[in-house]
Amino acid sequence: MSSRQKNLGFTLIEVMIVVAIVAILGAIAYPSYVAYMQRGMIAEALGNLAEMRVRQERYFQDNRSYVSAGVICNTSLLTLTAGLEQKYFVLGCAGNANTFTAWANGTGAVNGISFTINQDNVRQTTAFPGMAGLPFNCWISKRGETC
């Protein structure tokens, strides 16, 4: 064995450089991950609103009215939204015998995001944090998206 000893392990500066690189990568990746998760949550609302419109139109075809027993939007809200997963958005509906507007308002991680749809299939994004010029006459799923 030579008189010189081998160095084993890492120096403090090498560890600090690795930690700094990981922190920078994390700072870049985390916002993208949050936006990706948010787009997945938004898909719940868009699917539910489309399904609510289908249910409304089916009822209207049979009854020529969106009102049932004095309740707007053909049935009680529980029946209207039965079977629809409502994990991230609260669903609602308003209207009269000839028109309706259904909406989905975000809660939790998607708080502040709102979408609507009406009897003419007009889809609107009425609220989306960080977006200007609302409402949009389409459903958007990420910041910076346009119709």
N, C-alpha and C positions, 0 to 999 in steps of 0.2 A: 504494500500500500504506500502510496506516495505521501509526502509530508503535507500535502494540501488536502483538506477535507472537502468532500462533496457537499454542496448545499442541497438540503431537502426541504420541500415546502415552498410556500409563496411568501414574498415580502409584503409588508403592509401596503405599500404603494400599488402593487399589482392587484391586491384584493380591492382596494379603493377604486381603481380604474374599472374593474369588472362591475362593482356595485353601481358606479355612475352610469355605465353603459346600459345595464339592466333597467335602471331608473328612467333613463331617457327613452328607451324602447317602450317601457310601461306607460309613460306619459303620452306617447304617441298612440299606442294601441288601445288604451282604455276608452277614450271618447268614441273611437270607431266601434268598439264592442258594445258600448251603451246604445249607440245609434242603431246597431244591428238588432239588439234585443228589443228596442222600441218599435222598429219596423215589424217585428214578429207580433208584438202586442197589438199594433194597429190593425193587423190582418184580422184579428178577432172582431173588431168593431165593424170593419167593412163587410165581412161575411155576414155578421148578424143583421146589419142594416139591409143588405140585399135580401136576406131571408125574410125579414119583417115586411119588406115591400111585396115580396111574392105572396105572403100570407094575406096582406091587405087586398091585393088584386084578386086573389082567389075568393075572398069573402065578397068583394064588390061584384064579381061576376055572378055570384049566386044570389045576392040580395039587393043589388043596385044602390048600395049605400055603404059608407064606411062606419056608420053608427049602428050599434046594437043595444037595444034596451036602454037607450039614453047615454050609453058609454061611448065616448069618442074612440075611434080606431077599432071598431067592430066588436071587440071583446075586452074583457078586463086585461090590464097590462100583464098580469100573471099568465094568462092564456096566450096572449100575443107573443110573449117572450119565452114561453115554456120550451124547454129543450135547448135553448140557446145559452152557450157558455158566457157568463158575464163576469169574468175574472178581473178584467182591467178597465172595463167601460160600463157605465150605467146607461141603460136604454130607456127611451121614452117616446111618446107619440102624442100628437094633438091634431085636431082638425074638425071637420064637420061631415055632413052626409056626402059631399062631393069631392072633398080634398082632405089630404092628411100630410103631415110632416113628421117623420120619425127621426130621432137623433140619438147619438151616442156621445156621451161626455166622459172623458178620461179621468181615472182616479189613480192614485199612487204614482208609479213611475211614468205614467202618461198623463198626469194631471195637466189641465190647460189645453188639451187637444180635443176638438169637437168636430163631428161630422153630421151632416143631415142628408136626407133623401125625401122626395115627395112623390105624389101620385103620377107626375109626369116623368119620373126617373131622373129628375134634376139632382145631381149629387154635388154637395158643397162641403168644403172644408171651411168651417166658420171660426175656428181658433187653432192656432199652432204656434207655440212659443218660438220667438226669434224670426217669425215671418211677417212681412209687411204686405199691405194691399189685400187683406182678407175682407170678405169671403172670396174664395176661389170657386169657380164653377166646375170643380172636379175634386176627387179625393187624392190628397197627396200623402205620402208615407215617410218622407224625410225632409229635413230642412234644406232649402235651396231648390227643391223640385218645383216645377211649374206645370201648368196644364198644357 
